Amino acid sequence: MYLTVLLPLLGFIINGAFGSKISAIGGSASDRRNEKVIGIIGSGVIGLSFLITIIAFFQTLALPVEERKTIINLFTWLKVSSLDVGFAYQVDQLSLIMALIVTGVGFIIHVYSIGYMHGDKGFWRFFAYMNLFIFAMMNLILADNFVLLFLGWEGVGLCSYLLIGFWYDKKFEKSTTSDAAKKAFVVNRIGDFGFLLGMFLIYLTFNSLNFNEVFTRASAFGVPETTFAFIAIFLFIGATGKSAQIPLFVWLPDAMAGPTPVSALIHAATMVTAGVYMVARCSIIFASAPAILTVVAVIGTLTALFAATIGIVQNDIKKVLAYSTISQLGYMFLAMGVGAFSAGIFHVMTHAFFKALLFLGAGSVIHSMHHEQDIQHYGGLRKHMPKTAGTFLIAALAISGIPPLSGFFSKDEILWYSFANGGFLFWLIGALTAFITAFYMFRLYFLTFEGKERFGHEKPASTRSNRGEHPHESPNVMVIPLIILAVLSAIGGFIGIPEIFSGEHGNIFHGWLEPVFKNAERKLAIYGLHTHFQEILLMTISVAGAAGSIFFARYIYLRKPSIASGTAKKFKSIYNLLWNKYFVDELYDATVINPIVKTSDSFLWRIADNKIIDGLVNGIASLIESASVVIRKMQTGVAQFYAVIMMVGIAAALFWIVLSL
């Protein structure tokens, strides 16, 4: 299984070291051929990792349930006093599911990128960074200890910075892509500080950072609930940074500055789910701190609703999907917070399918429309891009929770457990968010693919040029990945059919993960007694509400578009609030960033740096210079003067010796 980690590293080394040389071979006539070599290397290593993961999955499936966890020790990494950290991988049901998602969806996105990034001057660099990301992510999910997990955690943060700022000289809104990359890097470091504090406290409490030892001792030791609460809240702070939850969600929308395949891989299917995975992996710790689990559920619920309302009014196709991602991550944390760990991981999987498809579909549209991203300048693209439109429709239906697509099974399961374990209010907010999601996703679909064509015709003649005048279907290297993801989005939920429908077979997905979460779920013991009638009733309400939202969006944006513009004018203050994302960035600028900048300018630079530090350094230099002026007067060049000085010195030394006796 370690080969699944080493192969992406090998791809990074080959493309990173020799990619520029491969690109330079043969001149412009062989550019496409050279790109294929780089693309095959970058995609091939991920494809091989995926095949190895599949083999490992079936080998594990053939083992008895109690033997389905394997530790692969490569070497001792750190050994200081009682701290013994190995570079070792843990292969179990949870890590295998995540590895299949990362390598499988990652391979599809790599193949898609060959077409999307064609002609880019940094083609080789892009694939090197993407391979490095997969390497870091695989370390994160396969790690058998917190230190190795943190290595992968920081690695994906670094790769996120490199890939968001890939087009570092490109303008992005009011700044540049490099500014967006720095924002993501800094915000994630805030969360990482909390994660580190959690790791320190884990070591102080359990005298180990190895998963098996920590989780076994967490189940057996009489550790105070307060200690568990501190550990859990610190770990959750790390998760809010990586998985873009309130209050550290602000980096993810700006991360759309990177190439669209980056958005699909890092900011939809894999990296942003790292926080969810970490909470799931530490389920026994969180289950031992029920108050913090409630905090997780509340933050997840509020984030889901908060981001969904912002998504209603956004016009940048990738920004809509960005806020959708934040909202869906909120659903995952809601599941974790009510103790439905398997349901949360199930939604991680289905979300990877349909959200990667949505981003890649958006990339296909952007590629066809010559990098126009405003959906107000789209319309009627279905007849020009039927395959992209069809696959995008499947993904939109899946994320809206329409049966029998994958999103229906995972989202409905989260809503059910939020009602059964968390209470009516959690379910109500979750269901309302689901309705809003269906509305804005089909607002996006209808404005992009249906209705009259708006590209090029509503712009002033001086700004039209040829951009977006002749949309066309993307090449097969981009379309085939869309079709594969559409199939997965359509059928991927059937491995998690609710027990109410699966009968004696039970929920297959839950059965697979049950050994990983059994101790945590046993400790919580919060599953209430509810009838099948209640489950079916809530399921019916959520599906009917989603379907109603879809038809409402169709009515507004295809038949009565004046309703949308009229509502925006009538409720201008609310519209501006949503359009400006609740002014959270402005709030952070006013309360955090600007005070720090002003303090840095007025005190740290002008006083601490210029006057204190520079003054101290310059003062010492001036003192030495002044002293040297006096001392060098003693260097007269007259031998007799030096002889007198020597005699005086000898006399003084003798006098001191005599007095000391």
Secondary structure, 3 states (H helix, E strand, C coil): CCHHHHHHHHHHHHHHHHHHHHHHCCCHHHHHHHHHHHHHHHHHHHHHHHHHHHHHHHHHHCCCHHHCCEEEEEEEEEEECCEEEEEEEEECHHHHHHHHHHHHHHHHHHHHHHHHCCCCCCHHHHHHHHHHHHHHHHHHHHECEHHHHHHHHHHHHHHHHHHHCCCCCCEECCEEHHHHHHHHHHHHHHHHHHHHHHHHHHHHHHCCCEHHHHHHHHHHCCCCHHHHHHHHHHHHHHHHHHCCCCCCCCHHHHHHHCCHHHHHHHHHHCHHHHHHHHHHHCHHHHHCCHHHHHHHHHHHHHHHHHHHHHHCCCCEHHHHHHHHHHHHHHHHHHHHHCCCHHHHHHHHHHHHHHHHHHHHHHHHHHHHCCCCCEHHHCCCHHHCCHHHHHHHHHHHHHHCCCCCCHHHHHHHHHHHHHHHHHCHHHHHHHHHHHHHHHHHHHHHHHHHHCCCCCCCCCCCHHHHCCCCCCCCCCCHHHHHHHHHHHHHHHHHHHHHCCHHHHHHHCCHHHHHHHHHHHHHHHHHCCCCCCCHHHHHHHHHHHHHHHHHHHHHHHHHHHHCHHHHHHHHHHCHHHHHHHHCHHHHHHHHHHHHHHHHHHHHHHHHHHHHHHHHHHHHHHHHHHHHHHHHHHHHHHCCCCHHHHHHHHHHHHHHHHHHHHHHC
